[in-house]
Structures are given as structure tokens and as C-alpha cells.
Amino acid sequence: MITIDRVTTASLTNVTATRGDARRLPYPDRHFDGAYLVACLGEVPDRGAAIEELARVLQPGGRLVVGETAADPHRVRHPDLLKLALRAGLRSGPLIGRVSYFARFDRPAS
């Protein structure tokens, strides 16, 4: 797991921690080239709004990777995630796994 202590120890300068609401991210449009969520989307009350916000802050050609584990009681099933991502304007990419999985979604370049 990446923590701010590990980031500081590794002398990384391009990683910061920001607390915010997943439904209203504190970043401008097209700010990031990638984002990832692992075993946390199920904790967000409005998952659709969170995925839409992630799509908003991704640059064209950017990607979102979502990981879920079978052991997580709040796991978001891939078919449900796929519907949310497509509704947010993302394109489906590779899927690794079934019950526990990593799924990639891309923001179209145009």
C-alpha cells in the first residue's frame, strides 16, 4: 500500500494526499492521465457520481482501473461497474478475473 510516509521516504515529489468527496473531486477537468480504485468504490454512496467525476478529471486517452476482491462485502460486481462507466462516457478495456477482478476503462481521445 502506498502511504504518504513511503512517498516521503522515496523522495517522490509528484504524489500528494487530498481529502475530498468522490462525488465532487477538487480537481479541474482533464487533470489526470490515470486513476485507480481498489476495493473502495462500494463504500461510496453514489457510485455513478463518483465514476462520472473520475471520467471528468481524466485527460482524453486517460484510463481508470478499478479492482475488486471477492472478500469485500461491499464489492461492486463488474456488470454494475460496466454500466456506470459506459454511462459516464468511458470505454471498456481489458478485464482480468471474474469475481475478484481488475477492470480498465479509457476516456476516449476525442
C-alpha positions as CSV (number, residue, x, y, z in Angstrom):
1,M,0.0,0.0,0.0
2,I,1.2,3.5,-0.8
3,T,1.3,5.8,2.1
4,I,2.5,9.4,2.4
5,D,5.3,8.2,4.7
6,R,6.5,5.8,1.9
7,V,6.2,8.6,-0.6
8,T,8.3,10.9,1.5
9,T,10.9,8.2,2.2
10,A,11.2,7.5,-1.5
11,S,11.6,11.3,-2.2
12,L,8.7,11.3,-4.7
13,T,7.6,14.8,-5.5
14,N,4.6,14.2,-7.7
15,V,2.3,12.4,-5.2
16,T,0.1,14.3,-2.7
17,A,-2.7,13.3,-0.5
18,T,-6.0,15.2,-0.8
19,R,-9.2,14.6,1.2
20,G,-12.3,15.1,-0.8
21,D,-15.7,13.9,-1.8
22,A,-15.6,11.3,-4.5
23,R,-18.8,12.8,-6.0
24,R,-17.2,16.2,-6.3
25,L,-13.5,15.9,-6.8
26,P,-11.4,19.0,-6.1
27,Y,-9.6,19.0,-9.5
28,P,-10.1,20.7,-12.8
29,D,-11.4,18.9,-15.9
30,R,-8.9,16.7,-17.7
31,H,-6.3,16.9,-14.9
32,F,-5.0,13.3,-14.7
33,D,-3.8,10.8,-17.2
34,G,-4.8,7.9,-14.9
35,A,-6.8,7.0,-11.8
36,Y,-7.3,3.8,-9.8
37,L,-9.7,2.5,-7.2
38,V,-9.1,-0.8,-5.3
39,A,-11.8,-2.2,-3.0
40,C,-13.3,1.2,-2.3
41,L,-16.0,2.0,-4.8
42,G,-18.5,0.0,-2.8
43,E,-18.0,2.4,0.1
44,V,-19.2,5.5,-2.0
45,P,-22.9,6.2,-1.5
46,D,-23.4,7.5,-5.1
47,R,-21.1,5.2,-7.2
48,G,-22.4,6.7,-10.5
49,A,-21.5,10.2,-9.5
50,A,-18.0,9.0,-8.4
51,I,-17.4,7.3,-11.8
52,E,-18.6,10.4,-13.6
53,E,-16.3,12.6,-11.6
54,L,-13.4,10.3,-12.4
55,A,-14.2,10.4,-16.1
56,R,-14.4,14.3,-15.8
57,V,-10.9,14.6,-14.3
58,L,-9.3,12.2,-16.8
59,Q,-7.5,13.6,-19.8
60,P,-8.6,12.3,-23.2
61,G,-6.9,9.0,-23.6
62,G,-6.6,8.6,-19.8
63,R,-7.5,5.4,-18.1
64,L,-9.4,4.3,-14.9
65,V,-8.6,1.0,-13.3
66,V,-10.9,-0.5,-10.8
67,G,-10.1,-3.5,-8.6
68,E,-12.5,-5.5,-6.5
69,T,-12.0,-8.6,-4.4
70,A,-14.4,-11.4,-3.6
71,A,-13.7,-11.0,0.1
72,D,-15.0,-7.4,0.1
73,P,-18.6,-7.4,1.4
74,H,-19.3,-4.1,-0.5
75,R,-17.8,-5.4,-3.8
76,V,-19.1,-3.8,-6.9
77,R,-19.9,-6.5,-9.4
78,H,-18.3,-6.0,-12.8
79,P,-21.6,-5.8,-14.8
80,D,-22.8,-3.0,-12.5
81,L,-19.4,-1.2,-12.8
82,L,-19.6,-1.5,-16.6
83,K,-23.0,0.2,-16.7
84,L,-21.7,3.1,-14.6
85,A,-18.6,3.5,-16.7
86,L,-20.4,3.4,-20.0
87,R,-22.9,5.9,-18.7
88,A,-20.0,8.2,-17.8
89,G,-18.7,8.1,-21.3
90,L,-15.8,5.7,-20.7
91,R,-14.9,2.8,-23.0
92,S,-14.4,-0.7,-21.6
93,G,-10.9,-2.1,-21.8
94,P,-9.3,-5.3,-20.5
95,L,-10.8,-7.3,-17.7
96,I,-8.7,-9.6,-15.5
97,G,-10.6,-12.0,-13.3
98,R,-14.3,-12.6,-12.6
99,V,-15.4,-12.4,-9.0
100,S,-12.1,-10.7,-7.9
101,Y,-11.1,-8.6,-10.8
102,F,-9.3,-5.6,-12.3
103,A,-11.1,-3.7,-15.0
104,R,-9.7,-0.9,-17.2
105,F,-11.8,1.9,-18.7
106,D,-10.5,4.5,-21.1
107,R,-11.6,8.1,-21.7
108,P,-12.0,8.5,-25.5
109,A,-9.3,10.7,-27.1
110,S,-11.8,12.8,-28.9
